[in-house]
Amino acid sequence: MQFLSCDWGTSNFRLRLVESKTKEILKEVIIPEGISSVYSRWKQSLLPDSERVSFYKQVLSKAILSLGQLEVTPIPLILSGMASSSIGLLELPYMKFPFNLNAKQLKFANLEPDEDFEHPIFIISGACTEEDIMRGEEVMLMGCANVPKKDGVYIFPGTHSKHVIVQNAKATEFKTYITGELFNLLIKKSIISNSVESGVDRSSFIQGVQDSGSADLLHQIFAIRSKDILKGKDPVQNYQYLSGLLIGTELRKLDFSLFPIYVVSENPLLCLYAAALSEIDGTVEIKLMSSDQALINGHLNFLNELSLVPVS
């Protein structure tokens, strides 16, 4: 059997057709139809609230059509990420921390097929503590639950990086770091935007990680601009130094007595976080995991609990 796996983030939309038995991605479409832009169009449309779900379904329909002809229809569509947020298709309440790493714990809503949309939709909600929120990472965490040793710290790098602590096979707490968003704002809209350029320079990245341990962060960020003007510092080196400085600052907040540390992402972030962790503490046990595979595993685990596909 097949299913549609959708990660609908704030800025991006990723849809995959997945074979449930093999977990193979058969087809994939990635489009810049993030929840934020769709919500803006929805507000501008001035349509009544009663038509909001239909408006968002139109985006889903176009994305499914772009996959090409599906061999079997209808098949279930699983949505996680910002689809369940206040700016999403349907706002759902958060699942509360702590929780067991079992897909039965997930909160969700089910939209039955209709004449305009033939696929049953399952929208998975996020998770929260008293002080922090996440949408999407909880599904990936469920997809990591089959690792031999579940306990440790799970890091989900990204726009809003998450550090989730798992003890006794239970997610107990987490913190969010605005690392990715701050990096993007600095390289695109700040005074240092003309002093940086995307590129690879490992030594500059590592230097940034090292300086994060003792540097005055706000001063060091501005120093990138001043070094460019006064010394003609290479913009690629500046770019990688800033990346190391911010990632290093984030990771130094970790309790390194809680290990192993699982980094759940894709390259280049996967390698950057691993390199930064090794630089900060060379003794820490680091395990790297694919966020793409974790998401598919999480969606499949959810479907298995609903008895929609055979348990693999």
URZI-V652193 format. One record per backbone hydrogen bond with DSSP energy under -0.5 kcal/mol. CO is the residue of the C=O (numbers start at 0). NH is the residue of the N-H. E is the energy in kcal/mol with one decimal. If there is no record, write none. Layout:
BEGIN
CO_NH_E ; CO_NH_E
END
This chain:
BEGIN
0_19_-2.8 ; 2_4_-0.5 ; 2_17_-2.9 ; 3_5_-0.5 ; 3_77_-3.0 ; 4_15_-2.3 ; 5_7_-0.7 ; 5_79_-1.9 ; 6_8_-0.9 ; 6_13_-1.8 ; 7_81_-2.6 ; 8_34_-2.9 ; 9_35_-1.8 ; 9_36_-0.5 ; 10_33_-1.0 ; 11_8_-2.1 ; 12_30_-2.2 ; 13_6_-2.4 ; 14_28_-2.6 ; 15_4_-2.8 ; 15_17_-0.6 ; 16_25_-2.9 ; 16_26_-1.1 ; 17_2_-2.0 ; 17_19_-0.6 ; 18_22_-2.2 ; 18_23_-0.6 ; 23_18_-2.5 ; 23_25_-0.8 ; 26_16_-2.4 ; 28_14_-2.8 ; 30_12_-1.9 ; 30_32_-1.9 ; 33_37_-2.1 ; 34_38_-2.8 ; 35_39_-1.9 ; 36_40_-2.0 ; 37_41_-2.3 ; 38_42_-2.5 ; 39_43_-2.0 ; 40_44_-1.4 ; 41_45_-0.7 ; 41_46_-0.6 ; 42_45_-0.8 ; 47_50_-2.2 ; 48_51_-1.8 ; 50_54_-2.0 ; 51_55_-2.1 ; 52_56_-2.3 ; 53_57_-1.3 ; 54_58_-0.8 ; 55_58_-0.5 ; 55_59_-1.7 ; 56_60_-2.9 ; 57_61_-2.0 ; 58_62_-1.9 ; 59_63_-2.5 ; 60_64_-2.4 ; 61_65_-1.6 ; 62_66_-0.6 ; 63_66_-1.1 ; 64_67_-1.6 ; 75_3_-3.0 ; 75_77_-0.5 ; 76_78_-0.5 ; 76_121_-2.8 ; 77_5_-2.6 ; 78_123_-3.0 ; 79_7_-2.4 ; 80_83_-0.9 ; 81_84_-1.6 ; 82_88_-0.8 ; 82_89_-1.9 ; 83_91_-2.5 ; 84_87_-1.5 ; 94_127_-2.4 ; 98_170_-2.6 ; 99_101_-2.4 ; 101_104_-2.6 ; 102_105_-1.2 ; 106_124_-3.0 ; 108_122_-2.8 ; 109_111_-0.6 ; 110_120_-2.5 ; 113_116_-0.5 ; 116_113_-2.7 ; 119_76_-2.7 ; 120_110_-2.8 ; 120_122_-0.5 ; 121_78_-3.0 ; 121_123_-0.6 ; 122_108_-2.0 ; 125_94_-2.8 ; 126_133_-2.2 ; 127_96_-2.5 ; 131_128_-2.2 ; 133_126_-2.2 ; 135_138_-0.7 ; 135_139_-1.5 ; 136_140_-2.6 ; 137_141_-1.7 ; 138_142_-1.6 ; 139_143_-0.8 ; 140_143_-1.0 ; 141_144_-1.1 ; 143_146_-1.7 ; 147_149_-0.6 ; 151_165_-2.9 ; 152_154_-0.6 ; 152_261_-3.2 ; 153_155_-0.5 ; 153_163_-3.1 ; 154_156_-0.6 ; 154_263_-3.1 ; 155_161_-1.8 ; 157_160_-0.6 ; 157_179_-1.1 ; 158_180_-2.1 ; 160_176_-3.1 ; 161_155_-2.8 ; 161_163_-0.5 ; 162_174_-1.6 ; 163_153_-3.1 ; 163_165_-0.5 ; 164_171_-2.5 ; 164_172_-1.0 ; 165_151_-2.4 ; 166_169_-0.9 ; 168_100_-1.4 ; 169_166_-2.5 ; 169_171_-0.7 ; 170_97_-0.8 ; 170_98_-1.6 ; 172_164_-2.8 ; 174_162_-2.4 ; 176_160_-1.5 ; 177_181_-2.6 ; 178_182_-2.3 ; 179_183_-2.3 ; 180_184_-2.4 ; 181_185_-2.4 ; 182_186_-2.4 ; 183_187_-1.3 ; 184_188_-2.8 ; 184_189_-0.6 ; 185_189_-0.8 ; 189_192_-1.5 ; 191_194_-2.1 ; 192_195_-0.7 ; 200_204_-1.8 ; 201_205_-2.8 ; 202_206_-2.1 ; 203_207_-2.0 ; 204_208_-2.1 ; 205_209_-2.7 ; 206_210_-2.5 ; 207_211_-1.3 ; 209_212_-1.4 ; 210_213_-1.2 ; 210_214_-2.8 ; 214_216_-1.0 ; 215_219_-3.0 ; 216_220_-2.1 ; 217_221_-1.5 ; 218_222_-2.4 ; 219_223_-0.9 ; 220_223_-0.8 ; 220_224_-0.6 ; 221_224_-1.1 ; 221_225_-1.7 ; 222_226_-2.7 ; 223_227_-1.3 ; 224_228_-2.1 ; 225_229_-3.0 ; 226_230_-2.0 ; 226_232_-1.2 ; 227_231_-1.0 ; 233_237_-2.2 ; 234_196_-1.7 ; 234_238_-2.3 ; 235_239_-2.3 ; 236_240_-2.4 ; 237_241_-2.5 ; 238_242_-2.0 ; 239_243_-2.5 ; 240_244_-2.6 ; 241_245_-2.4 ; 242_246_-2.6 ; 243_247_-2.5 ; 244_248_-1.8 ; 245_249_-2.2 ; 246_250_-2.6 ; 247_251_-1.7 ; 249_252_-1.4 ; 250_253_-1.8 ; 253_255_-0.9 ; 254_257_-2.0 ; 256_258_-0.9 ; 259_152_-2.0 ; 259_261_-0.6 ; 260_262_-0.6 ; 260_286_-2.9 ; 261_154_-3.6 ; 261_263_-0.6 ; 262_264_-0.7 ; 262_288_-2.8 ; 264_290_-1.1 ; 265_268_-0.6 ; 265_269_-1.7 ; 267_271_-2.2 ; 268_272_-2.7 ; 269_273_-1.7 ; 270_274_-2.6 ; 271_275_-2.3 ; 272_276_-2.5 ; 273_277_-2.2 ; 274_278_-1.9 ; 275_279_-2.1 ; 276_280_-2.6 ; 280_283_-1.4 ; 283_285_-0.6 ; 284_259_-0.5 ; 284_260_-2.9 ; 286_262_-2.7 ; 288_264_-2.2 ; 289_293_-2.1 ; 290_294_-2.3 ; 291_295_-2.0 ; 292_296_-2.8 ; 293_297_-2.5 ; 294_298_-2.6 ; 295_299_-2.6 ; 296_300_-2.9 ; 297_301_-1.9 ; 298_302_-2.3 ; 299_303_-2.7 ; 300_304_-1.8 ; 301_305_-1.1 ; 302_307_-2.2 ; 302_308_-0.5 ; 303_306_-1.2
END
